[in-house]
Amino acid sequence: MNILIPIDGSAGSKRAAKVGLRIAKTHSAKIILFHVISATGHKRKKWMEEGAKKLLSLCTDAMVKAGIDADNITTIIEEGDPAAEIVETAELRGMDRIVIGTHGKTGLKKLTGSVTEKVLRHSRVLVLVVPPKYEME
């Protein structure tokens, strides 16, 4: 099994990483930790890249400490529209599952459309959405 876990540093992505970790341990899965530098009028800057690398490194270290073999974890940083990059990477890399968190936004905050919602609408890969109130034992 191959699992793609988008990581953006939010509480939602941390919950998703914990769920992905549990699935990976149960099924001896390979994990791709994935970060997208959003192309919102800014060119990819060195500090963005460094921050993304640090974020993915911390997540990798935590997963290794929790018992995942480091050889089973890959990190990828892309630039572009987060939802489109997640969907495309999952398909191109033959992922079996995307495990993604959500912020649980409603009302005006949701009008722009969440990344998770866009991934759900466009993915051909199974998507597991971890809700904001989910707590693991």
N, C-alpha and C positions, 0 to 999 in steps of 0.2 A: 504494500500500500504506500502511496505517496501523498503527502499532505502539504498544502500551501497555506501558510499562516501569514496574512498581512499584518505588519507591525508598524504602528505609528506613534507609540509611546503613550497612548491614551489608556484609561482604565479598561475600556472595552477591548482593546487589543491585548492587554495583559490577561484578561479573563479568557480570551480566545486562545492565547498561547498555553495557558494551563490546561484547557480542554484538549487542545491539540497534542500536548505532551502526554496526557493520559491515554489518548487514543493511540499515539505512537508507541507507547510502552506496551500497551495491550496487544497490538498487532505487529510489533517489530517494524514499524513504518519508517520511511525516510521523510524528512521534513525539509521544506524550503521556507526560511524566514524571509519575508519579502517586504521591502520598503520602497515607496514611490515618493520621489521629490516632485511635488505638484508643479506643473508648468503654468503658473498663474502670472505670466508676464515677466517672471524672473528667469534669467539663465541660471543653470546649475552653478552654484558657487562652491568654493572650496569648503567653507564652513558648513554648508548644507550636507555635503558629502561626508565630512568628518563627523557631524552629528549623527547621521544615519549609520555610519560604520560603528560608532560607539554604542548606539541603541541596539543594533543587531548583535554586537559582541556581548553586551550584557545579557541579552536574552539567550544567546548560545551558551554562555557560561552557566546560567541558571539551569538550562536544560541538561547540560552535561552533569552538573552537580546533582540533578534529580535522577540521573541514571540513563540518559540517552547517550549512545556512542557518538562521539564528535564526528566520526566519519559518516554518520547518517544525517548530519545537519549541513545544509547549504544556505548561504546567505546571498541575496541578490538585491541590488539597488538599481532602480530604473527611474527615468524622468518622464513625466507626462501626466495624463489624466489617470488618477488612481484606480477608478473602477475599470476603465478600459485596459490598463496595464495588468491588473489582477486577472481579469477574464482571459486576456491573451496569453499571459504566462502560464496559467493553469492548463490551457488547452495545448500550447506548444510543448510544454514539459511533461505532458501525460499525467497530470495529477488526478488522483482518484477522488479527492475531496478538498474543498476550501473551508477552513475554519476561520470565521471572521466575527468580530465583535460588533456591537452597535451601541450608539450613544443613547438611544431611546428618545430622540428629539421629537417634539410634536408641534403642531401649530405653525407659526411663522418660520421657525427654525427649520422645519422640514420642507418648506416650499421649494427650496433649491434642490432638494433630492439628495438623499444620503448615498454615500459610496456603497454601503451594504445593499441598499435597495436596488441600485443600478447593477451591482454584481448579480443579485438574485434574478433580475429581469433578463440579463444577457448571457449568463453562464450556461454552458452545456455540461459543466462539471457539477457534481453534487455539492451543495453549499450547506454547511451547518452554521447557523447564526446563533451566537451566544448572547442571550438577552442581558440588559444592564443589571438586573437584580439577581442574576444567577450566582450562586455561591457553591463552591466545591467543598466537599468534606475533607 
